[in-house]
């Protein structure tokens, strides 16, 4: 797994794993690193509530594409 890539995106690998293990519907913005609620696990390019960019990915999708 490429944890350093996630770190460069300000996304905590362990938090992503917690979201997956806990069946939380949380997404992570690859632009600013913030979390968004009610995001499907396979979501891609959803709008971030914090920075308003369309770069929120579901937790499982983060692992598939970036880890």
Helices and strands as residue ranges (DSSP letters): H 3-8, H 13-21, E 26-29, E 35-37, E 56-58, H 59-66
